């Protein structure tokens, strides 16, 4: 329950508790706090059991920890019904990026004939109109 409290913090809490409640009342306060924590745990467990009973037999293996978004997503990602493992294993980002960079470098090294890129040091003048304005616009099947 208190996994993230260090020894120095624990000593500080004890010293403050002794100063606030005094050594005479401290054991009674500790008993009251532990009794309250125990009652809260019992109440939450009985509430969980009531909810499981009301949901019915199809939710008998239902866990409330599954309602945590991180747990839910992790459980769904491990579930292989969607085929996510195949998609994840089939996608190689490094290979895709290498193909893109090769395609970009191939365009820079092999300029199309008739372009003015050789006179401008490999840059294309975007202000010039295309040489064949009467032809149909280019068609990109992937864009449609």
ChimeraX attribute file (.defattr): number of C-alpha atoms within 10 A of each C-alpha:
attribute: neighborCount
match mode: 1-to-1
recipient: residues
	/A:1	4
	/A:2	6
	/A:3	5
	/A:4	7
	/A:5	9
	/A:6	9
	/A:7	9
	/A:8	8
	/A:9	11
	/A:10	12
	/A:11	11
	/A:12	11
	/A:13	12
	/A:14	12
	/A:15	12
	/A:16	12
	/A:17	16
	/A:18	15
	/A:19	11
	/A:20	11
	/A:21	13
	/A:22	12
	/A:23	11
	/A:24	9
	/A:25	12
	/A:26	16
	/A:27	13
	/A:28	12
	/A:29	13
	/A:30	12
	/A:31	11
	/A:32	12
	/A:33	12
	/A:34	12
	/A:35	12
	/A:36	12
	/A:37	12
	/A:38	12
	/A:39	12
	/A:40	12
	/A:41	12
	/A:42	12
	/A:43	12
	/A:44	12
	/A:45	12
	/A:46	12
	/A:47	12
	/A:48	14
	/A:49	13
	/A:50	11
	/A:51	13
	/A:52	18
	/A:53	12
	/A:54	10
	/A:55	12
	/A:56	9
	/A:57	10
	/A:58	8
	/A:59	12
	/A:60	11
	/A:61	8
	/A:62	13
	/A:63	10
	/A:64	9
	/A:65	10
	/A:66	13
	/A:67	11
	/A:68	9
	/A:69	10
	/A:70	11
	/A:71	12
	/A:72	12
	/A:73	13
	/A:74	11
	/A:75	12
	/A:76	13
	/A:77	14
	/A:78	12
	/A:79	12
	/A:80	11
	/A:81	9
	/A:82	11
	/A:83	11
	/A:84	14
	/A:85	13
	/A:86	10
	/A:87	10
	/A:88	9
	/A:89	8
	/A:90	9
	/A:91	10
	/A:92	10
	/A:93	9
	/A:94	9
	/A:95	10
	/A:96	11
	/A:97	11
	/A:98	11
	/A:99	12
	/A:100	12
	/A:101	12
	/A:102	12
	/A:103	11
	/A:104	11
	/A:105	11
	/A:106	11
	/A:107	12
	/A:108	13
	/A:109	9
	/A:110	9
	/A:111	15
	/A:112	11
	/A:113	8
	/A:114	8
	/A:115	14
	/A:116	15
	/A:117	15
	/A:118	13
	/A:119	9
	/A:120	9
	/A:121	8
	/A:122	15
	/A:123	13
	/A:124	14
	/A:125	11
	/A:126	7
	/A:127	6
	/A:128	8
	/A:129	8
	/A:130	10
	/A:131	9
	/A:132	8
	/A:133	8
	/A:134	7
	/A:135	8
	/A:136	7
	/A:137	8
	/A:138	6
	/A:139	8
	/A:140	7
	/A:141	6
	/A:142	5
	/A:143	5
	/A:144	5
